[in-house]
Amino acid sequence: MTQNILLIEDDNRLAAMVRDYLGESDFTVTIAATGEQGLSLQQQQQFDAVLLDLMLPDLDGLEVCRTLRARDRVPIMMLTAKGEPLDRIVGLELGADDYLPKPFEPRELLARLRAILRRGRDDDPSGVLRFGTLEVDPSAMEARIEGRVCALTAHQFKLLEIFASRAGRVLSRDTIMNVLKGENLSAFDRSIDVHVSRIRAEIEDDPNRPRRLITVRGAGYVFARSQD
């Protein structure tokens, strides 16, 4: 399965090398040359990991790392020519998952990237996402409220999983469709809004006044982190 990587790096030659090398291992790499561009892309698209240069032309890479981590649990690897222990410690304290000084061997980058992606999948051994009395269980493809299994189709559960795994993040309809690439999109052709209504009928106490899956007018939807 292709995994999507965001590379925030202003060195064009290095960025192209990383993109081409990782592309040979079934990664799709999107390049941002500035911190602002990287943060904007991360809000618009879903990435499996972020490779982040510390020395950027606009924003401090550490500040970019702090902002990314505040938004998402996406794995972050710092790439930088500054290899002093203090820089490494600060980056890790801000939420980076790993730190690779430049220059580096592409094979080491690939090995470390795969390692942080594995760690991200293994953070919750059960894989169950819990929000008060609501449980979203990807392995069983079930949503449960106080142990009761919600009556959702496979397509509705997939949508719920997308929302729940990105709790607290506003998702536009375009972002949702982008995440669904590779799925049977014909099942979602009518309207995401229709499917959201059916999900709400199962997971909300009052579907007309939702407190779990909330509409953000003009932007999309957000799944609330705290619900009960």
URQUIJO-V353859 format. One record per residue. N is the residue number from 1. SS is DSSP state (A for helix, B for strand, O for the rest). D_LAST is the distance of its C-alpha to the last C-alpha in Angstrom with 2 decimals. Layout:
<<N:SS:D_LAST> <N:SS:D_LAST>>
This chain:
<<1:O:35.56> <2:O:36.09> <3:B:33.70> <4:B:33.33> <5:B:34.14> <6:B:34.14> <7:B:37.18> <8:B:37.38> <9:O:41.05> <10:O:43.90> <11:O:46.74> <12:A:47.62> <13:A:49.79> <14:A:47.28> <15:A:44.47> <16:A:46.72> <17:A:47.68> <18:A:44.09> <19:A:43.20> <20:A:46.26> <21:A:45.91> <22:A:42.26> <23:A:43.07> <24:O:45.48> <25:O:42.62> <26:O:40.50> <27:B:38.39> <28:B:38.13> <29:B:38.39> <30:B:37.61> <31:B:39.44> <32:B:38.56> <33:O:41.37> <34:O:39.39> <35:A:36.10> <36:A:35.20> <37:A:36.01> <38:A:33.97> <39:A:30.83> <40:A:31.41> <41:A:31.90> <42:A:28.78> <43:A:26.74> <44:A:28.71> <45:O:28.86> <46:O:27.12> <47:O:29.04> <48:O:29.00> <49:B:30.45> <50:B:32.03> <51:B:35.50> <52:B:35.88> <53:B:39.18> <54:O:39.15> <55:B:42.10> <56:O:41.28> <57:O:43.41> <58:O:40.78> <59:O:37.68> <60:B:37.57> <61:A:36.19> <62:A:34.16> <63:A:32.43> <64:A:31.83> <65:A:30.32> <66:A:28.00> <67:A:26.85> <68:A:26.44> <69:A:24.34> <70:A:22.03> <71:A:21.42> <72:O:21.40> <73:O:21.95> <74:O:25.23> <75:B:28.04> <76:B:30.52> <77:B:34.15> <78:B:36.28> <79:B:39.89> <80:B:42.32> <81:O:45.89> <82:O:44.75> <83:O:44.60> <84:O:44.62> <85:A:42.31> <86:A:40.63> <87:A:39.58> <88:A:38.21> <89:A:36.25> <90:A:34.80> <91:A:33.77> <92:A:32.05> <93:A:30.29> <94:O:28.96> <95:O:27.40> <96:O:30.36> <97:O:30.60> <98:B:34.41> <99:B:37.46> <100:B:40.73> <101:B:43.75> <102:O:46.28> <103:O:48.61> <104:O:46.95> <105:O:47.99> <106:A:46.18> <107:A:45.89> <108:A:44.05> <109:A:41.63> <110:A:40.98> <111:A:40.51> <112:A:38.08> <113:A:36.11> <114:A:35.81> <115:A:34.74> <116:A:31.78> <117:A:30.71> <118:A:30.89> <119:A:28.93> <120:A:26.14> <121:A:25.97> <122:A:26.14> <123:O:23.40> <124:O:21.02> <125:O:23.50> <126:O:21.37> <127:O:20.42> <128:B:17.07> <129:B:14.25> <130:B:10.90> <131:B:7.46> <132:O:5.20> <133:O:7.09> <134:B:8.92> <135:B:12.15> <136:B:14.85> <137:B:18.18> <138:O:21.07> <139:O:23.75> <140:O:23.14> <141:O:22.21> <142:B:19.41> <143:B:15.82> <144:B:14.21> <145:B:11.37> <146:O:11.76> <147:O:15.17> <148:B:16.25> <149:B:17.93> <150:O:17.32> <151:O:20.69> <152:O:21.16> <153:O:24.56> <154:A:25.39> <155:A:25.52> <156:A:22.14> <157:A:20.62> <158:A:22.56> <159:A:21.11> <160:A:17.50> <161:A:18.52> <162:A:20.09> <163:A:17.05> <164:A:14.67> <165:A:17.46> <166:O:17.80> <167:O:14.26> <168:O:14.77> <169:O:18.28> <170:O:19.76> <171:B:21.77> <172:O:24.77> <173:A:26.30> <174:A:29.19> <175:A:27.04> <176:A:25.37> <177:A:28.87> <178:A:30.13> <179:A:27.58> <180:O:28.62> <181:O:32.26> <182:O:33.90> <183:O:31.73> <184:O:33.25> <185:A:32.62> <186:A:34.33> <187:A:31.20> <188:A:29.47> <189:O:32.50> <190:O:31.60> <191:O:28.57> <192:A:25.35> <193:A:23.96> <194:A:24.86> <195:A:23.06> <196:A:19.87> <197:A:20.12> <198:A:20.51> <199:A:17.57> <200:A:15.36> <201:A:17.04> <202:A:15.71> <203:A:12.13> <204:O:11.06> <205:O:10.81> <206:O:13.39> <207:A:15.24> <208:A:17.16> <209:A:14.32> <210:O:12.21> <211:O:9.06> <212:O:9.10> <213:B:12.90> <214:B:14.41> <215:B:18.17> <216:B:19.93> <217:O:23.14> <218:O:26.21> <219:O:24.50> <220:B:22.39> <221:B:18.75> <222:B:15.93> <223:B:12.95> <224:O:10.06> <225:O:9.61> <226:O:6.32> <227:O:3.80> <228:O:0.00>>
